[in-house]
Amino acid sequence: MAAASWYHRDISRVVAEELLAKAGQDGCFLVRDSESVSGAYALCLLFQRHVHTYRILPDDEGLLSVQTIQGIQAKCFRTLPDLIGAYQHPNNGLVTPLLHPVHRTRQAANEDSDGEDGQGRGHTASTVPAGGAGTGGWLSTPIAGRTHISQQLHQRLQEQIHSSPASDFMGFMAEYLSHHLQLDLEALRHGHPQLRHLSTALVTACRALHRQIDCTLAGLETLARVFDPPASPRSLASEQGLLTSDPDLELLLNKISTVNHLLSSLEKKVLKSLQETVSRHNLALPSVVTAPALATKPLAVQTFEVKAGKSQRAALTVDVESGTVTVTKKGSGSPEETIPQNKILQLIKYQSVQSKVRLVYDREPQRSLSRDFVFPNARKREAFCQLLQLMKIQHSNLDEPDLISVYVGTWNMGSTPPPRSLASWLTSRGLGRTQDETTACIPHDIYVIGTQENSLGDREWVEFLRASLKTLMAIDYRVVALQCLWSIKMVVLVKPEHERRISHIHTSSVKTGIANTLGNKGAVGVSFLFNGTSFGFINCHLASGSEKTHRRNQNYSDILRSLVLGDKRLSAFDLTLRFTHLFWFGDLNYRLDMDVQDILAHVTKKEFDALLAVDQLNLEREKNKVFLRFREGDISFPPTYRYERGSRDTYMWQKFKPTGVRINVPSWCDRILWKSHPETYVVCNSYGCTDDIVTSDHSPVFATFEVGVTSQFVPKKAPSSSPEPLACIEWESIEVIVKTTSRSKCYIEFHSYCLEEVQRSGENTSQSCDIPGFLKLGWSAKHLPALNPILPDLEYLGDQHLLLSVKGVESCESYGECCIAMRSLISSMAQQFETFLSHRGEETGSIRGWVKVRVPTDRRSTRERLYEWISFEEEEEDAEPAADTPPCPTPPPKHPRSRPRSLPEPAAGYTNPAYFIFEGVP
């Protein structure tokens, strides 16, 4: 029986409402999976331009029933189609009968493989659950026995896929087991043993293999003739007997036999020929030269040439070990001034002059002095700031760190072994915003290395990375986690002293290959706590091909929805809200929408802004399709794909295939993005690619970050016998606007690590839907809970965040979630907050309100964090620039389409201009 088209599987609430709105008729309906209850469903029904959502819940016996209005007896059904059929009649408790099913749209079945064949593939249609949770019956068919066999075999295939090589073949077999096996079983039952559908599936699945073998055979035959021309391989194949009645399969088997013969004999033939050459000419075979190990650079004294004041040249000497900065005038033999690290009060990095810094320090009691220094370039300034930061950390005498450095790398290895040395990649040297030589070999606290098309064994790859870092840094890094999905791998390494600070490690993976059953595309994830700060890392390989933008967006959504990472108590929240810091990287495969010759011309002139304006990832981010509220460093390096292997001088943008020439335009396929909770500290210090690792057609990409972290807080005040004063979070009002055609009443859930348990508001006290497609909700103070954090200390509360989820009373499904920082809300007066709501990676609304966070008077002490002494500042407008200081560069004119801003500008009203309609703004 054909699958019911009104069942849309796991589409989101927003997508369901859009489909119903497009249909437009009263009585239109569809069914989707419930977002709030596992194994349940949501019946979405359009009536008078509003969507009504009813939950379909299974009971203990697996029978399904609809939660309707009170007073209507719930009816139970064995299958979902039976339930839908019954509610097509009136007077069943719904606002209107189910009249017009909204059909599921069939996606284009054009999911390609790593080789980017781009040919059409079969598509497995969605099928309807026959029963409730735990029944496992997906096809509504009267032939129960044959369905059971099909399910068993399909399950076995799923189990085998974990250990199988990445191949589209499995997708075709999954389709055969789901749709055609029953037809062969029926034919067999009637005495026809040919298994015609299996034969057809095999021929279809192996069609690409035919073409690949033709190309491979031609190359092998040519190479074999160079050393010892054999008899024609094709004549060898023709002498073999026929093994099967299907001519296509016979030809394929003959080809495979020929490939096997050539591969098994060719290596011996080449080896014998080379040995004879050496013996005949008395040559010595070269020994394997091991690349010299890079000596670990100690934290030696570093000197920077600078300009001090208007024209004076000077040298700044940083001695990390002794904790001093020395200023020496040029031409002077003795230091002008030596500043101890504990006297340095502030470091100000100017934004308008990227090479300029101001040092504020104590010179005399009760008197501070500030001096400006201009470095030769921005990279030298960053190296100086990094060394000062490191000096502060080493001399802080803190038991637990406030600041750590994180390295993130991504590389599509192209299914070839890596070179002997990965030094440039692991030390962030090459093209783009790279590390200065004075700081390149300073070891990072955490290394997160993601690869795609990695043909090495898991253990072999981990040990290779550890050995590489030990050679470079003289540190034996410890493995926190290794997570693999076929050739997609992620390794997390930390310094030995941090191993005890890592806890709550979780790993997960998601397949997004053909029919979401193959792991040749997909993602791996790792999450953990570093003391009190949560980290998440996702390495992915998305669909390839210039025309596959929508498919890549869908891959992103599938990964976002399916990866199981972080605290289970936050599983109802969007994955991007579960972590203090989330890093997402990999071969995202987004391409440039421009003619290849124009791209090459811009790359030659290093005109990257023009290319970034047509970068598919940037365009999709601008439209809020993917990576909502993520940030990315500025790209100042050339596209990392598709190079000629063996060099970085030429892009191989033409790919010759039996079906014709495929164009792979040079593109920034390999990217690193991140998203952090508001009012946390994270700074990207480098973002670039290597220019000397040439084994793959992709260049390795790296980014390094300074990340603020928190420790497990210990109150400084000893507990007393008298009752402890409590901090209190008091809400005065909350206003929410969500994109929905529902009229449902809502409530708000409040989650935070500073609360003992989840708190919940009452139902909204005001509601309006005057604007089509939007619902405005309001809560007064009386219906909002007062929240009491578990600790009342200001230092503790300043690091905390609140996660809010707006949920429907009837469906208990989320209309949107957000994260609010407590730091800026702590005051004796009520403070206003405002932010976006999102759900499943989509922007769904906006929330704002007034809240007061009261802290007891005797708990208001705090301390400065190590990263708070560095600040960013624009040049004063009325200040006269020094004569020898480079003038402030004029901001370049904005391209009509540039890389999206990482953070929005503060708005006087709602964060989204679409919501200005509620404030009377046209």
N, C-alpha and C positions, 0 to 999 in steps of 0.2 A: 504494500500500500504506500502511496506517495506520502511524503512528510507533509504535515500541515503547515501551510505557508504563514499562518498567523503567529507561529511561535518563533520569536526572534532571539532566542538564547540569552546571552548576557549583555545585550545593549544597555546603555545607561538610561536613566530616567529622562535626561535632557534629549537624547536622540529619540526616545519613544514619543515624547511630547511633540517633537518636530515632525515626526512621521504622521501623527494623528492630525496635527494642525494642517499639514499639507493635504491630507485626505478631506478634511473639512465637513463631513456629514455627521449629523447626530447618529449615534449608534456605531460609529467606527470603533474598532477595538483591535488590540494585539496582546500577546502574552510574552513576558520576558522573565528572566530569572530574578528572584528577589535579591536585593542588595543587603538586606538586614538579617534574613534567616536562611541558613544553608539548607538546600533541598526544597525550598518553597518557591512560589512564583508570584508575579505581580500581574494582575489583569488591569490593563489601562483602557479606559472607555471615554470617548468624547461625547459630551452633551452640552449644548448651548455654549459652545466655544471654550468650555473648560474641561480639563482632563480629570477624571475621577479614577483613583487607583485603589484596587481591592487586593488584599493578600489572599493567596491560595495556599493553604497549609495542609501538610500531611499529618494524619494521626499516627498512633502507635502501630496500626496495622497497615499503614501506607495508603489509606483512603484519603482522597482529596476533598476539601470543602472550602467555600468562599466565606470570608469574614464580611458579613453585610450588616445592615442596620439592626438594632435591637428589636426583638419581637418577631423576627423572621426565623423560622426553623432552618438550621443549616442542613444542607443535603450533602451526602457523601457519594463520591464517585471513584471507580477503580482506575480510570484513565483520564488524562487531561482532555482528549477529544470528547469523551462522554460528558464531562463537565461543561465544556463549551457548548455542546449541542443542547444541553438542558437549559442553559441561560440565554438561548436565542428566543425563548418564549417570555412573555410579559409576566409581571407580578411575582418576580423571584427575589426582590430585595435590592435590585440594582436601579440606578436612576433611569435607565432605559434598557431595553433588551439588546443583546449583541446582534447587530444587524449586518454590518459591513466589515469583514476582516481586512486588515491592512496587511498586504502581502510583504513578505521578506524579499528584499532586493538581492538578486544573485550577484555576487562579486565576480569581477572578471578573473577567470582562472588563468592568470599569467604570472605565476610566481616562479622566478628563475632560480637557477642554481648559482654556485660560486662562479661557474664559468660564464655566466651572463648569456646563456643561450637565447633567452627571451622568447622561446617558443611556447605555444599554448600548452597548458597542462590540464588534467582533469581536476574538477572541483568537487569536494565532498559536501553535499547539501546538509543543512541542519536537519535534525530529526526530532521528533516530539517525544518527550518522556511519557512512557506508558503508565507509570505509577508514581508513587510518592518517593520520599527520600529512602535510599537504601534498596530500592527494588532493582536497580541496574537495568531495567527494560527500556530501551530507547526506540525500538521500532514497533509501531502499532500494527501487528500482523497476526493473522489467525494461525500461521504455521509456527507455533511456539517452539517446537523441537528444533526446526532448522534455524530459527532466529537465535536460539541458545548456542548452537554450534558456531554460527557466525560471530557471536559475541566472544565466545571462548577463544577462537582463533585470532580475532582482532586484539584481544587482551594479550595473547602470547606474542603477537607482533609488537605491541607496545613495549613489552618486557625486553624483547630482543633488540629493539632500536637503541637502547642505552649503550649497548656494546658494539653496535654495528658502525661501519664507516659512514661518513656523510654522503648520502646518495638519494637522488630523487626517486630511485627505484622503490623505496619504502612507501612513498606517497601513493604510487600507483597500486602497490599491493594493498595498502589500506583501503583504497577506493574499491578494489576488487572484492575484498572481504566484506565490505559494508553493503555493496550494491549488487554484485554479480555472482557471488558464491552460491546464493540460493537458487539462481537459475541453472547453474551447473549441477547442483544437487537434485533439482527437479528432473533434469534431463537424465541423470544417472539412474534415478528411480524408475524411469521409463525405458531403461535398457540402452542408453546412448552414452558410452564411456569416453567420448572424445574430449570432454572438458573444453568445449569451443571457446567459452568466455575467458578461461584462464590463458589459452593460447593467444587470444587477441590482446589480453592485458600485457602478456610478456613481450609480444612483438611491439606494442605501443611503447612500453617502458624502455625497451632496448633500442629504440629508433635513434636516439642521440648517440648511443654507444656504437652503432654501425658507422656513423660519420667519424667519430673519434678514432675508431680502429683503422679506418681508411687512411687518415692522416698519419697515425702512428706507424702503420705498416710501411707507408712510403718512406718515412724517415729511417726506419730500421733497415729496410732493404738497401737504401743508399749507403748507410754507414757500414753495413755488412760487406758490400762490394769493395769498399776501400781496403779491407784487410784480406778477405778471401772470398771472392764472389761465389756464393753458393748457387745451387740450382734454384730456379724460380720458386719462391715460397708459394706462389699461387698454384703452381703445378703440383707442389708437395701436398697442398691442401686438397687438390682435386683428386688425388689418388686415394684419399681416405673414403671409407664407406659412408653411405648416408645413415645418419643416426636417428632421424625423425621424419615424419611425413610432412611437416610444415616447411616449405622451401625457405622462408625467411629465417627460421630457426636453424635450418641446416647451414645456410650461408654464414650465420653468426658463429656457429660452433666451429666451422672451418677456419674462420678468421682468428678466433681465440686460440685454436690449436697452433696456427702459424705464429702468432705473437708469442706463445709459450715457447715454441721451438727457437725462435730468434733470440728471445731474452735469455734463455738458458745457455745458449751457445756463444752469444756475442761477447760476454765478459771474458770467457776463457780465450777466445780468439784474439781479442785486443791485448790481453795480458801476455799471451805467447808472442805476439808480434813485437810488443815493446821489449820483452826480455831478449829476443833475438837481435833487436836493434842495439841494445846496450852492449851485448856480448860482441857483436860484429865491429862496433866502433870504439870499444873500450871506454865507454862513458861511465861516470859515477852518478848514481842517482842522488839528487839533492835530498838532504835530510830535512825533516819538518822543523821549521824555525818557530819556536814559541815566541809570541809577542812579548816584549819586555814588560814586566809588571810596572805600572805607574807607581812611583813612590808616593806614599801618603804624605800630603803636605801638612806639616805641623802648623799649629796656629802661631805662625811666626809673626814678627813685627811687620806691619804693612804701612807703606808711606804713599800718600796721595798728593800730587801737585794740584794746588788750588790757587784761586785769586781771592784775597781777603780785602774787604773794603772796596774802594773805587778802582784801584789799579795795582795794589801791592800783591806781589807773588809770594807764595808761602808754601810750606809743606806741612801736611797733617799726618802725624805718625800715630797709629793705633797699636797698642800693645795689649792684646786681650788677656794674656796671662797675668801681667802686673796690674791691669785695670786702669790704664792711663791713656790720655790723648795729649799729644805734644804738638804745639804750634811753633814752627821755626820759619823766620823770614828768610827769603832766598838771599844767598850770599852771606848769611850770618852763620857762624860756626856753632853758636850756642843757642839752645831753645829759648824762645821768647816767653813761653808759658807752658806749664804742665798741669793738666786738669784731671784730677782723680775721678773715677767713674761715679762715686757717691756724691760728687758735687754737681754732676750733670743733671739738670732739672727737666729739660725738655729738648726735643729735637723736632724742628718744624721743617717739613718738606713742602717746598713751594710747587703749586700746580702749574702756574703760568710759565715758570722757568724750570724745566725738568731737571736741570743740573745744579740747582741752587738749594742750599740748606741753611737753616739758622740754628745755632747752638746756644742754648740758654743755660747758664751755670752760676753757681755761687762763687763769688770771688772773695768777698769779705762777709763777716757776720751781718745779717739783715740787709745785704745788698747783692743783687744779682746782675749779671752782665750778659748781653747777647751779642753774638758776632755772626755775620753772614759769610758763607764760603761758596764759591762757584767752582764746580768740578769741570774737567774737560768734556764730560758727557754724562748723560743720565745713568748709564750703566755703572760708571765709577761712583756716582753719588749713592746708588743703591748698594753697592759693595761696602762703602763706608758705613751706611746705616745698618746693614746686616751685621758688620763686625761690632758696632756699638751695641746692637741688640744682644749679640752673643756675649759680649763682655758683661752687660747688665745681668744676663741670666746666670753666668758662671759665678758672679760675685754676689748674687742675691741671697744666698744661704737659705733659700726656701726648701722645705721638705718635699713639696709637690710643685710641678711646673705650672706657670700661668700661660705659657706660650710654647708651642711645638712647631716644628717644620714638617710638612708633608710633601712628598714627591709623588706625582701621578704620571705614569707613562702609558702610551697606547701604541701598538704596532701591529699591522697586518703583515705577517711574516711571509705570505705568499707560498706557504707549504714547502719552504726550503729551510735548511738549517741556518742558524745565525752565524755571523762571523766570529772569529776568536775573541774579539774585544768589543764590548758594548760601552766603552768608556765615555764616548761623546754623549750617548743617550742618557746614561745614568748620572752624568755630571752636568747635564743641561747646556751642552755646547753645540753650536751650529749656526742656524739661521733664525731670525726673529728676535724676540726679547730673551736673551740668553744670560747665563751667569757670567760675571766677570772672572778672570783667571785667579784673582785673589780670594774668591769665595767658592769657586766651582767644586773644590774637594772638601768643603765642610760637610760632614755627614748629616743627612736628614734623620729625623726621629722615626718617621714611618715612610716606607716605600710601598707603593701600590702599583703593580705592573700588570697591565692587561694586554693580552695578545689575541689575535684572530688568525685563523689558518696556520696554527702552530702544530707542526708535525712531530715535535719532540715528545717523548714520554713525560708524564707528569713529574715523576721523581727526578728525571734527568734535567728537566727545565728548572726546577726549583734549586737543585744543587748548582747548576750553572750560574744562576742569578746570585746565589749566596757567595759562591767563589769569586764572581766578578766584583761584588761589593767588598768582599774581604781584601781583594787585591787593591782596590781603589781607596778604601777607607780604613783598612786595618781593624775592622770590626766584624765580629761573627754575628751577623743578624739572625734573629730567631723568627721562625715561621709562625705567624698568627693563623693564617688560613690559606688553603688552596681550594679553589672551586673551578670545576671544568665542565663544559658541555661540548662533547666532541672536540673540535679544534679551537674552541673559545676557552681561554684560560685566564684566571686572575690569581696572583700571588700577593699576599700581604706580609711584609717583613717589618720588624721593629728592632730597635736597639735593645740589647739584653737588659738594661736597667729599667726599661719600660714594660717588660713582659708581665710583671706583677700588677701593672696598672690596667691591663687589658682584661675585660670580662664580658659576659653575655654575648658570646660570639655566635652569630647565625649565618648560615649560607643557604643559597637558593639558586635555582636556574629555571629558565623559561624557554621553550622551543617556539620559534616563529617561522620555521621552514614550511614546506608544502603542507597545507591543511593544519598547520601548527602541530605537526607530529614529528617533524625532522629537526635535528639540532644543528644542521649546517648554518642556520641563522637563528639568532636568539640572544639570550643574555645570561650572565652569571652575576650574582650579587653576594656581598659580604657586609655584615654590620657588626658593630661591637661598641662597648663603652670604653672610653679612655678616662679613667677616674669617673667624673660626673658628667662627661660630655659624650653624646652619642654621635657616631659616625656611620655613614652608609656609603658604599661604593658599588657602582654598577658598570660592568664592561659588556658592551653589546656589539653585535654584528647585524646590521639591518639589511633589508632587501636592496639588491643592486640594480643598476640601470637608470639612465637619466629620466625615463618616463615614469618611474615607480615612486614618485613623491607621496602619493596617497597611501601606497602600500607601506612605505617607511613610517608614515604617521600612524598607521594602524599597528605596526610592529611596536612602536613606542607605547601606544595605549595598552596593548596586550601585556607588555612587560610591566608597565605601571600597575596594572590590575592584578597580575598573577604572581609577581615576586613576593615571597613570604619572608620578610626581614623585619628586624626591630622588635620592640616590646609588643607582645601579643595583646596587651591591654589597649594598644593603639591601633589594632587591626582594622577598626572601622574607619580610620582616617586615611586620607590620601597618602601614598607612600612618601611623597615629597615633604610631608609635614611631620613624619615620625622621627626625624633626626635633626640634631643641632646643625650638622653639616652633612650634605649629601653631594657626592661627586659622581657625575655620569659621563662616561667616556667610551671610546671605541671607534670602530669603522662604521660611522653613521650612514655613510654612502650617499649623502646629499650632494648633488652636482651643481654645476654652474649653467644657468640658462643663457648661453651666449654661443655664437658661432666659434668653432675651435680656432680659426685663424685670428679672430679678434682677441680671444683669450691669450693665445701665444704672444701676440703683440703687446698686450698689457703686462704680461708676466716679464717679458724682456725689458720693459721700461719700469718695472716694479710699481706699476700703477694698480695696487691691490684694492684701493677703495672702489674703483669702477667694477671690479670683479665681485667684491663683497656685496655690492648693491644687487647683484643677480644671483647670489648664493641661495640655493633652495632652502637651506636650513634657516638662514636669516629671514627670508620671505615668509616661511611658515611660522616662525616665532613672532614676526610682526602681526600676523593674523591670529595669534594666540592658539594655533593649532597644536603645537608641541612645545615642551620645555617652558611652560608658563612660569614666569618670575625667576627663571634660571639666569645665571650670569656667565659670560665668557670673556677671557682676556682678549686684548686687541691683537688681531692677526697682522703680523708684519713679516711673514715668511711666505714663500711661494707655495702654490698648491702641492700637496703631498702625494698625489696620485694622478696619472699613471705613468711612472718613469720606465725607461729602458733599464732592465736589470743589468748591473755591472757598472752603471755610471749614474750621475745625477745631472747630466748635461742635456738629455733629450727626453721629451715626453713621447711615449708610444701610444698615440691617441687612436690609431687604427688597429682593429683586431680582425684578422681575416678568418672567416668561418665558411663552412660549406654553403651556408645560406646567403652569403654575401659579406660585405665589410660592415662591421659594427664600429660606431664611433664612441670612444670613451674620452670625453673632454677632460683636460686637466681640472682637478677639483680638490677642495679641502674636504675630503671624505673623513679624515681622522681628526676628531675633535675632543676637547675636554671642557665640560661645563660644570657648574656647581650651584647649589642653592643652600642658603643658610637661614636659620631663624633670625628675625629682626633684632637689631642692636647687639649682634655678636661681632667678634673681631675675626676677619679673614682677609688676607691681602695676597694677591697673586704676584709673585716676584719675578716669574719667568713664564714664557709661553712661546714655544718654538719647535723646530724640528732639526734633526741631524742632517749633515750634508756629506757624510763619509760612510754611512752604512747602506750598501747598495745591493744586498742579496735579494731584496724583494722589489716589487714595483710600487710599494708604498714606502715612504720615509717614516721612521719612528718619530713620534710627537711626545713632548714632555711639558709639564707645568709644575711649578713649585709654589707652595703656599706657606705663609705664616698664619697659624690658627690659634686663637685664644681658647683655652680649656679651663674647666673648673675642677676643683678637687671635692672630695666628700667633705662637706662643711662640718666643722667642730665648733660649737658655740664657745666664745671666749669667757662668758660669764658662767660661773659655777651654778648649778641648780640649787635652789633654796627650798625650804620646807613650805613656804607660803606659795599660794597659787601663782603660776607664771602669767605675766601679761601676754595677751594674744595680739598678733597682727590681724588685720581684718581687711578684706577686699569687699567694698560696698558699691554696688551698681546703682546708679541713679536712673538710668534709662538706656535702652538699646533699641536701635532702629535697623531693620534689615530690608533689603530689596533683593528679590531673587527672580531669576528668569524662569518663569513657569506659567503654564496655563491652568494650574491647579488652584483650588480655593481652600486647600487643607489648612486646618489649624496647626500650629507648630509649637515646639518647645526647644530649648537650648540645653545642650549638655556641656559641662565644664570639666576638662581634664587637665591635670598638671602633676608633675612629680612632687610638688610642694603640698598637694592635698592628699589626705588619707584615702579618699574614695571619690568616685565620680559624683558630681553634683548636677542637679537638674532643675530647670526653671519651671514655672507654671506655663499654661498656654498663653499665647500672645493676647494682649488686651486690646489691640487695635489692628485693623486689617482693611486694606483697600486694594482694588484691582482695576482702577480707572483706566490705566494704560494697558492696552492689549499685550499679552506676553510677559507682563511683570506682576509680581505680587509684593505689596508693601506691608510689612509687619512691624508692630511695636510692642514693647514691654515696658511697663512702669516699674518703679523700685519695689512695689509691694509684691510683684510676681517674679522677682529675681532673687536668687539666694545670696546671703552673705557668706563669703568663703573665709575660712580660718586656716591659714597655712600651718604646717606642722612645726615650723620654726619661725620666730618673729624677728630675726636679725636682719638688718638692712643689707649687710654684705651678702647674706644668703639669698634674700628675695630679689636683689638686683640682678642675679643670674638666672632667675626663673622665667618660664614662659607659660602662658595659658593657651590651651587648644580648645576652641569652641566649635561645636557642630550643631547646625540648625536642622531639626528633624521634624517630619510630618507626624502628627498625632496618630493618624489612622495607619499609615504604612510603616512607621518607625524608620523610614529611609531618609538619608541625608539629602538636604537641599544645598549644602555647601559647608565647608570647614575653613577655619582660619587659625592663625597663630598670632598672639599678642605678647609683646615683651613687657615685663613688669617694671623694668628699670625706669622708664620715663613716666610711669604712672604713680610712683611713690611720692606723695605730697600731702600736705595738710588740706589742700583744696582739691576739688574734683577736677580730673583731667579728661580731655576728650581723646578718644582713639578712633581710628578709621582704617579699614583695610579691605582687601578683596576677599570674596568667598570663592572657593574652588571645590570641585569634586571630580575624581577620576581624571585629573589632569586638565579639566576644562574650567574656565572661569564661569561661575554660575550666579554671581551677585556681588553685593557690597554690604558691609556692616559698619555701623558707627554708634557711638554712645558716650556716656559720661560715667567715670568710675573714680573712686577714691581708695587709695591703699594707705591705711594707717599703720604706722610702726611705733611701738612703745618708745618713749623718750630714751630710756637707758639701753636700747638696742640699736641705736642709729650710728654706731661707730663703723667705719669701713677703712679700707686701705687701697692705695693705688696699685693697679695691676701693672705688670711689666710692659705691657703693650700700650698702656695709656699715656706714657711719657712721649710717644711719637704722635704728632698731629699733622694735618694737612691744611694748607692755607693758601689763598690766592694772594698775589702781590698787591700791596696797597696802591690804590689808584693815584694818590697824590705824592707817592714817594718817587724821588728822582732816581732812576737807575744808575748804578755805578758806571763809570766811563768804560771800564773793561768788562762789564757784565753784558752778556748777550741780551739784546732787547727781547721783551716778552713777545713771543710769536703771536701773530694774529690768527685766531681760530679759523681754520679753513672753511669755506662755504659748504654748507650741508648739501650732500647729494640728495636728490629727491627720495632715494631709497638707500639708506645706510644701515649698518649693523644696529639692531634694536638696542636701546638703552637698557642697562642692567637693572636700574631702579627708576621708578617714575618720579616726576617732579611732584612736590607737595601740591595738593589741590585745595581750593577753598571750599568746595563742596564734595560731592561723591568722587571717589577715585576714578570711576569710569564715566566718561562724558555722557554715555547713554542714559545715565541716571539723573542728569541735570533736569530732565523733564519733571521730576518730582519737586523741584525747587523753582519752577517757573522760568527756567532758562530756555530760550528757544533753540 
